Amino acid sequence: MGPTFQKNDLMSVLESIADAVVKLDGRANYTAMNRAAAEIFRRLGRDPEQIIGKSVWQVFPEIKGTVVERKLREVVEEDISIRYDFYYPGDKRWYETQGYPSSPGAILIFRDVTSLKTASSQSAPSDGRGIVQT
């Protein structure tokens, strides 16, 4: 029999990760997040406690119809691991996102890569919506 973790142990591990981590259920509702994710949501003017239980589509309606929506549906609904970068105009930052199926739902890990994009002279997209995959 393998090692077992208590819920507190798992949360301790998640809190020690510098990258933002969120857990989505099978309907893309937020069920958990670490401190780094909560900080990003606060920076975007969203209360992390109010996000839990809501879907990604409710919290970020502006991603509907974008490649970000398609990628999130792949990981949540089709159990396909994903990786993409996107620019979010809400805070004028680039994020690298990795998603892993966690039936039901997914684990998303994202981090701010704005300084890397700036160093490589990649400017904000000019598609009008701002959210793009690179």
Secondary structure by P-SEA (a helix, b strand, c coil): ccccccaaaaaaaaaacccbbbbbccccccccccaaaaaaaaaaccccccccccccccccccccccaaaaaaaaaacccccccbbbbbccccbbbbbbbbbcccbbbbbbbbaaaaaaaacccccccccccccc
